[in-house]
Amino acid sequence: MKPFTLLLSFLLITAVSFSQELSHVTFTGGANFSFFTFRTDQGVLVRITEEGKVLEWGTDPGPGRFYYDPRKLQAYPGRVDYFGPETDSMFRGKVKSIGTCTFTYYGSSETATRAGKLKTLGRNQVDYYDNYENAAFKGKIRTVGSTGFSFYTSFDNEAFRGKLKSVGSSQLTYYSSLDDKQIKGRIKSIGSFAYTWFTSFERFPGSLKSGSTIQPINGVTFIIM
């Protein structure tokens, strides 16, 4: 049984080491989604939009360094390849691989909600909401691998319609248009963690009053800048 146990442990470690997982979800202004960040098996951080566009990539020194800034990535020193001129026009010139992590894209024969967008990130398949779905989130990312994403619909309150509603099992809520003008649309809670903001009648209107700007929740770090 011992050799089998060792083999099983090795396979589990290998599976984890070659996975690409969601690492961060970043917001700006306390209200607007900026990008998802995925960590490759080599520790490279890849940022993508909710529409499946690769924004940038690099490494992160992590909190505790005197120059740490979650908005900035350090340049990745390894090999980066791009799709050449002989490929489909929808992904020509786009990043093909970063180190050992490979990328593919939906081609020109796909629907408008998919064409040219990221199709795979490493081993993770990327899927999107279709044309026939609610106008507030059609074309946005539905899943990356086993992680699902949902968005508020066009029938929801105007202060948060179309905004990110859930990341996996973590639910997000926002202050509504009925709240003070300085806080409407801003994040109210992520999972069980609450956020409050200074209102128009307080000393620092619109600034974060309580709640952490860097908060790990269910294995994902949410960053509010």
Contacts in CASP RR format, 6 or more apart in sequence:
PFRMAT RR
TARGET T0000
AUTHOR 0000-0000-0000
METHOD contacts of the structure
MODEL  1
MKPFTLLLSFLLITAVSFSQELSHVTFTGGANFSFFTFRTDQGVLVRITE
EGKVLEWGTDPGPGRFYYDPRKLQAYPGRVDYFGPETDSMFRGKVKSIGT
CTFTYYGSSETATRAGKLKTLGRNQVDYYDNYENAAFKGKIRTVGSTGFS
FYTSFDNEAFRGKLKSVGSSQLTYYSSLDDKQIKGRIKSIGSFAYTWFTS
FERFPGSLKSGSTIQPINGVTFIIM
17 41 0 8 1.000
18 41 0 8 1.000
18 100 0 8 1.000
18 123 0 8 1.000
19 41 0 8 1.000
19 123 0 8 1.000
20 38 0 8 1.000
20 39 0 8 1.000
20 40 0 8 1.000
20 41 0 8 1.000
20 46 0 8 1.000
20 101 0 8 1.000
20 121 0 8 1.000
20 122 0 8 1.000
20 123 0 8 1.000
20 124 0 8 1.000
21 38 0 8 1.000
21 39 0 8 1.000
22 36 0 8 1.000
22 37 0 8 1.000
22 38 0 8 1.000
22 144 0 8 1.000
22 147 0 8 1.000
22 167 0 8 1.000
22 220 0 8 1.000
23 37 0 8 1.000
23 38 0 8 1.000
23 39 0 8 1.000
23 45 0 8 1.000
23 220 0 8 1.000
23 221 0 8 1.000
24 36 0 8 1.000
24 37 0 8 1.000
24 45 0 8 1.000
24 70 0 8 1.000
24 220 0 8 1.000
24 221 0 8 1.000
24 222 0 8 1.000
24 223 0 8 1.000
25 33 0 8 1.000
25 36 0 8 1.000
25 37 0 8 1.000
25 164 0 8 1.000
25 167 0 8 1.000
25 220 0 8 1.000
25 221 0 8 1.000
25 222 0 8 1.000
25 223 0 8 1.000
26 33 0 8 1.000
26 34 0 8 1.000
26 35 0 8 1.000
26 36 0 8 1.000
26 37 0 8 1.000
26 47 0 8 1.000
26 70 0 8 1.000
26 71 0 8 1.000
26 222 0 8 1.000
26 223 0 8 1.000
26 224 0 8 1.000
26 225 0 8 1.000
27 33 0 8 1.000
27 34 0 8 1.000
27 187 0 8 1.000
27 222 0 8 1.000
27 223 0 8 1.000
27 224 0 8 1.000
27 225 0 8 1.000
28 34 0 8 1.000
28 225 0 8 1.000
29 186 0 8 1.000
29 224 0 8 1.000
29 225 0 8 1.000
30 186 0 8 1.000
30 187 0 8 1.000
30 195 0 8 1.000
30 197 0 8 1.000
30 208 0 8 1.000
30 224 0 8 1.000
30 225 0 8 1.000
31 163 0 8 1.000
31 174 0 8 1.000
31 185 0 8 1.000
31 186 0 8 1.000
31 187 0 8 1.000
33 50 0 8 1.000
33 163 0 8 1.000
33 164 0 8 1.000
34 225 0 8 1.000
35 47 0 8 1.000
35 48 0 8 1.000
35 49 0 8 1.000
35 50 0 8 1.000
35 55 0 8 1.000
36 47 0 8 1.000
36 48 0 8 1.000
36 49 0 8 1.000
36 50 0 8 1.000
36 141 0 8 1.000
36 144 0 8 1.000
37 45 0 8 1.000
37 46 0 8 1.000
37 47 0 8 1.000
37 48 0 8 1.000
38 45 0 8 1.000
38 46 0 8 1.000
38 48 0 8 1.000
38 121 0 8 1.000
38 124 0 8 1.000
38 144 0 8 1.000
39 45 0 8 1.000
39 46 0 8 1.000
40 46 0 8 1.000
40 98 0 8 1.000
40 99 0 8 1.000
40 100 0 8 1.000
40 101 0 8 1.000
40 122 0 8 1.000
41 100 0 8 1.000
41 101 0 8 1.000
42 99 0 8 1.000
42 100 0 8 1.000
42 101 0 8 1.000
43 59 0 8 1.000
44 57 0 8 1.000
44 58 0 8 1.000
44 59 0 8 1.000
44 76 0 8 1.000
44 98 0 8 1.000
44 99 0 8 1.000
44 101 0 8 1.000
45 57 0 8 1.000
45 58 0 8 1.000
45 59 0 8 1.000
45 60 0 8 1.000
45 73 0 8 1.000
46 54 0 8 1.000
46 56 0 8 1.000
46 57 0 8 1.000
46 58 0 8 1.000
46 98 0 8 1.000
46 101 0 8 1.000
46 121 0 8 1.000
47 54 0 8 1.000
47 55 0 8 1.000
47 56 0 8 1.000
47 57 0 8 1.000
47 73 0 8 1.000
48 54 0 8 1.000
48 55 0 8 1.000
48 118 0 8 1.000
48 121 0 8 1.000
48 141 0 8 1.000
49 55 0 8 1.000
50 140 0 8 1.000
50 141 0 8 1.000
50 149 0 8 1.000
50 151 0 8 1.000
50 164 0 8 1.000
51 117 0 8 1.000
51 139 0 8 1.000
51 140 0 8 1.000
51 141 0 8 1.000
52 117 0 8 1.000
52 118 0 8 1.000
52 126 0 8 1.000
52 128 0 8 1.000
52 141 0 8 1.000
53 117 0 8 1.000
53 118 0 8 1.000
54 94 0 8 1.000
54 95 0 8 1.000
54 103 0 8 1.000
54 118 0 8 1.000
56 73 0 8 1.000
57 73 0 8 1.000
57 76 0 8 1.000
57 80 0 8 1.000
57 95 0 8 1.000
57 98 0 8 1.000
58 73 0 8 1.000
58 74 0 8 1.000
58 75 0 8 1.000
58 76 0 8 1.000
59 73 0 8 1.000
59 74 0 8 1.000
59 75 0 8 1.000
59 76 0 8 1.000
60 70 0 8 1.000
60 73 0 8 1.000
60 74 0 8 1.000
61 67 0 8 1.000
61 68 0 8 1.000
61 74 0 8 1.000
62 68 0 8 1.000
63 214 0 8 1.000
70 214 0 8 1.000
70 223 0 8 1.000
70 225 0 8 1.000
71 225 0 8 1.000
76 98 0 8 1.000
76 99 0 8 1.000
78 98 0 8 1.000
78 99 0 8 1.000
79 97 0 8 1.000
79 98 0 8 1.000
79 99 0 8 1.000
80 95 0 8 1.000
80 97 0 8 1.000
80 98 0 8 1.000
80 99 0 8 1.000
81 95 0 8 1.000
81 96 0 8 1.000
81 97 0 8 1.000
82 93 0 8 1.000
82 94 0 8 1.000
82 95 0 8 1.000
82 96 0 8 1.000
83 91 0 8 1.000
83 92 0 8 1.000
83 93 0 8 1.000
83 94 0 8 1.000
83 95 0 8 1.000
83 96 0 8 1.000
83 105 0 8 1.000
84 92 0 8 1.000
84 93 0 8 1.000
85 92 0 8 1.000
87 93 0 8 1.000
88 105 0 8 1.000
88 107 0 8 1.000
88 108 0 8 1.000
89 108 0 8 1.000
90 105 0 8 1.000
90 106 0 8 1.000
90 107 0 8 1.000
90 108 0 8 1.000
90 110 0 8 1.000
90 115 0 8 1.000
90 116 0 8 1.000
91 104 0 8 1.000
91 105 0 8 1.000
91 107 0 8 1.000
91 116 0 8 1.000
94 103 0 8 1.000
94 105 0 8 1.000
94 116 0 8 1.000
95 103 0 8 1.000
96 102 0 8 1.000
96 103 0 8 1.000
97 103 0 8 1.000
101 121 0 8 1.000
101 122 0 8 1.000
102 120 0 8 1.000
102 122 0 8 1.000
103 118 0 8 1.000
103 120 0 8 1.000
103 121 0 8 1.000
103 122 0 8 1.000
104 118 0 8 1.000
104 119 0 8 1.000
104 120 0 8 1.000
105 116 0 8 1.000
105 117 0 8 1.000
105 118 0 8 1.000
105 119 0 8 1.000
106 114 0 8 1.000
106 115 0 8 1.000
106 116 0 8 1.000
106 117 0 8 1.000
106 118 0 8 1.000
106 119 0 8 1.000
107 114 0 8 1.000
107 115 0 8 1.000
107 116 0 8 1.000
108 115 0 8 1.000
108 116 0 8 1.000
109 115 0 8 1.000
110 116 0 8 1.000
111 130 0 8 1.000
111 131 0 8 1.000
112 131 0 8 1.000
113 128 0 8 1.000
113 129 0 8 1.000
113 130 0 8 1.000
113 131 0 8 1.000
113 138 0 8 1.000
113 139 0 8 1.000
114 128 0 8 1.000
114 139 0 8 1.000
117 126 0 8 1.000
117 128 0 8 1.000
117 139 0 8 1.000
118 126 0 8 1.000
119 125 0 8 1.000
119 126 0 8 1.000
120 126 0 8 1.000
121 144 0 8 1.000
123 145 0 8 1.000
124 144 0 8 1.000
124 145 0 8 1.000
125 143 0 8 1.000
125 144 0 8 1.000
125 145 0 8 1.000
126 141 0 8 1.000
126 143 0 8 1.000
126 144 0 8 1.000
126 145 0 8 1.000
127 141 0 8 1.000
127 142 0 8 1.000
127 143 0 8 1.000
128 139 0 8 1.000
128 140 0 8 1.000
128 141 0 8 1.000
128 142 0 8 1.000
129 137 0 8 1.000
129 138 0 8 1.000
129 139 0 8 1.000
129 140 0 8 1.000
129 141 0 8 1.000
129 142 0 8 1.000
129 151 0 8 1.000
130 138 0 8 1.000
130 139 0 8 1.000
131 138 0 8 1.000
131 139 0 8 1.000
132 138 0 8 1.000
134 153 0 8 1.000
134 154 0 8 1.000
134 155 0 8 1.000
135 154 0 8 1.000
136 151 0 8 1.000
136 152 0 8 1.000
136 153 0 8 1.000
136 154 0 8 1.000
136 156 0 8 1.000
136 161 0 8 1.000
136 162 0 8 1.000
137 150 0 8 1.000
137 151 0 8 1.000
137 152 0 8 1.000
137 153 0 8 1.000
137 162 0 8 1.000
140 149 0 8 1.000
140 151 0 8 1.000
141 149 0 8 1.000
142 148 0 8 1.000
142 149 0 8 1.000
143 149 0 8 1.000
147 167 0 8 1.000
147 168 0 8 1.000
148 166 0 8 1.000
148 167 0 8 1.000
148 168 0 8 1.000
149 164 0 8 1.000
149 166 0 8 1.000
149 167 0 8 1.000
149 168 0 8 1.000
150 164 0 8 1.000
150 165 0 8 1.000
150 166 0 8 1.000
151 162 0 8 1.000
151 163 0 8 1.000
151 164 0 8 1.000
151 165 0 8 1.000
152 160 0 8 1.000
152 161 0 8 1.000
152 162 0 8 1.000
152 163 0 8 1.000
152 165 0 8 1.000
153 161 0 8 1.000
153 162 0 8 1.000
154 161 0 8 1.000
154 162 0 8 1.000
155 161 0 8 1.000
156 162 0 8 1.000
157 176 0 8 1.000
157 177 0 8 1.000
157 178 0 8 1.000
158 177 0 8 1.000
159 174 0 8 1.000
159 175 0 8 1.000
159 176 0 8 1.000
159 177 0 8 1.000
159 179 0 8 1.000
159 184 0 8 1.000
159 185 0 8 1.000
160 173 0 8 1.000
160 174 0 8 1.000
160 176 0 8 1.000
160 185 0 8 1.000
163 172 0 8 1.000
163 174 0 8 1.000
163 185 0 8 1.000
164 172 0 8 1.000
165 171 0 8 1.000
165 172 0 8 1.000
166 172 0 8 1.000
167 220 0 8 1.000
168 218 0 8 1.000
169 218 0 8 1.000
170 190 0 8 1.000
170 191 0 8 1.000
170 217 0 8 1.000
170 218 0 8 1.000
170 220 0 8 1.000
170 222 0 8 1.000
171 189 0 8 1.000
171 190 0 8 1.000
171 191 0 8 1.000
172 187 0 8 1.000
172 189 0 8 1.000
172 190 0 8 1.000
172 191 0 8 1.000
173 187 0 8 1.000
173 188 0 8 1.000
173 189 0 8 1.000
174 185 0 8 1.000
174 186 0 8 1.000
174 187 0 8 1.000
174 188 0 8 1.000
175 183 0 8 1.000
175 184 0 8 1.000
175 185 0 8 1.000
175 186 0 8 1.000
175 188 0 8 1.000
175 197 0 8 1.000
176 184 0 8 1.000
176 185 0 8 1.000
177 184 0 8 1.000
177 185 0 8 1.000
178 184 0 8 1.000
179 185 0 8 1.000
180 199 0 8 1.000
180 200 0 8 1.000
180 201 0 8 1.000
181 200 0 8 1.000
182 197 0 8 1.000
182 198 0 8 1.000
182 199 0 8 1.000
182 200 0 8 1.000
182 205 0 8 1.000
182 206 0 8 1.000
183 197 0 8 1.000
183 198 0 8 1.000
183 199 0 8 1.000
183 206 0 8 1.000
186 195 0 8 1.000
186 197 0 8 1.000
186 206 0 8 1.000
187 195 0 8 1.000
187 224 0 8 1.000
188 194 0 8 1.000
188 195 0 8 1.000
189 195 0 8 1.000
190 215 0 8 1.000
190 217 0 8 1.000
190 222 0 8 1.000
191 217 0 8 1.000
191 218 0 8 1.000
193 211 0 8 1.000
193 212 0 8 1.000
193 215 0 8 1.000
193 217 0 8 1.000
194 210 0 8 1.000
194 211 0 8 1.000
195 208 0 8 1.000
195 210 0 8 1.000
195 211 0 8 1.000
195 224 0 8 1.000
196 208 0 8 1.000
196 209 0 8 1.000
196 210 0 8 1.000
196 211 0 8 1.000
197 206 0 8 1.000
197 207 0 8 1.000
197 208 0 8 1.000
197 209 0 8 1.000
198 204 0 8 1.000
198 205 0 8 1.000
198 206 0 8 1.000
198 207 0 8 1.000
198 208 0 8 1.000
198 209 0 8 1.000
199 205 0 8 1.000
199 206 0 8 1.000
202 209 0 8 1.000
208 224 0 8 1.000
213 223 0 8 1.000
213 224 0 8 1.000
213 225 0 8 1.000
214 221 0 8 1.000
214 222 0 8 1.000
214 223 0 8 1.000
214 224 0 8 1.000
215 221 0 8 1.000
215 222 0 8 1.000
215 224 0 8 1.000
216 222 0 8 1.000
END
